Amino acid sequence: MKRFCAKGLIAFANVTITLIGGWFLSHVIEFWPYNMPDFLDVAIRAVLKVTGHEELANTDDIEKLAILLFLIVSILFVGAVVLLCNIVVRRYLAAHNRLRS
């Protein structure tokens, strides 16, 4: 039972770190002064046209969709870093336990 609770707590911590880290990273990117890249504008407009939501193809909505895209990419990036850290820690603990026994 303790092992099950520990795994649940670790999973909850990983998800929490990923979401908070992704949110923080997206806010850091959002507050940098820059213009939205043309390829991003074209890509968002193409996706809106393909999905049939051309009413969202105005400048204000595309800016908000770009921010949402930055949030999603930031969460995926932080999640990949957290996953990599978990793999490194798991391998270190496995090697450390092998040396002790």
N, C-alpha and C positions, 0 to 999 in steps of 0.2 A: 504494500500500500504506500509506503514511503517513497519507493522508486517511482510509482505512478504519479504521486503528487509532485515530486521533484521534476519529472519530465514535463508535467503540465505547467509548473511555475517557470521553467526554462523557456517553454514555448511562448507563454504569455510575455515574458521579458523580451524575447526576440521580436515578437510582433510589436510590442510597445516601443522598443528602441527603433525599429524600422519605421514605424509611422511618425514618431516624433522627429527622428533624424531626417526623414524625407520632407516633412513639413518645414523644418528649419532650413534645410538646404534649398528648398524651393523659394523660401522667403529671402534668403541671401541672394539668389539669382534674380529674383523679382526686383530687388531694390538697386541693382546695378543700373547705371544710366546707359542705355543702348537702344537702338532701333531694332524692331523685330526683323529677323532675316527674311529676305525675299522668298527663299525656298520654303520656309515655314508657312508664310502667308499663302503661297501657291498650293502647298500640300494640304493645308486646312480647307482652302476653297475647293480643291479637287475632291476631298473626302465629303464635304458638305453637298457637292453636286451629285456625287455617286449615291449618297444615301438619301437624296431627295429633300434636303433641308436647306435649300438655297436662301430661305428667308433669314438665315443666320449669317449670311455672307456680308454683313456690313462691318465696318471697321471696329466698332466697339465690341461686338460679339466675338469677332476673330481674336481680338486682344485677350478677352477672357478665356476663350478656348485654348489659346497659346499658354496662358498661365496654368490652366488645368493640365495641359500636356506636360509642362515643366514639373508640376507636382507629381504626376504619374511617373515620369522618368526619374525624378529624384527618389521617390519611394522604391522603385525597382533597383536603382543604383545602391541605395543604402541597404536594401534587402540582400543584394549580392555580396556586399561587404560583410554584413552580419553572418551570412551563410559561410563565407570564406573564413571568418574568425572562428565560427563553430567547428569547421573542419580542422583548422589548425589546432585548436584546443583539444579536440577529441583525439587527434593523432598524437599530440604531446602527452596527454594522459595515458593513452594506450602504451606508448613507448616507455613512459615513466613507470607504469605498473609492471611492464615486462622486465624492466631492469631490477625492480625491487624484489620480484619473486624468483 
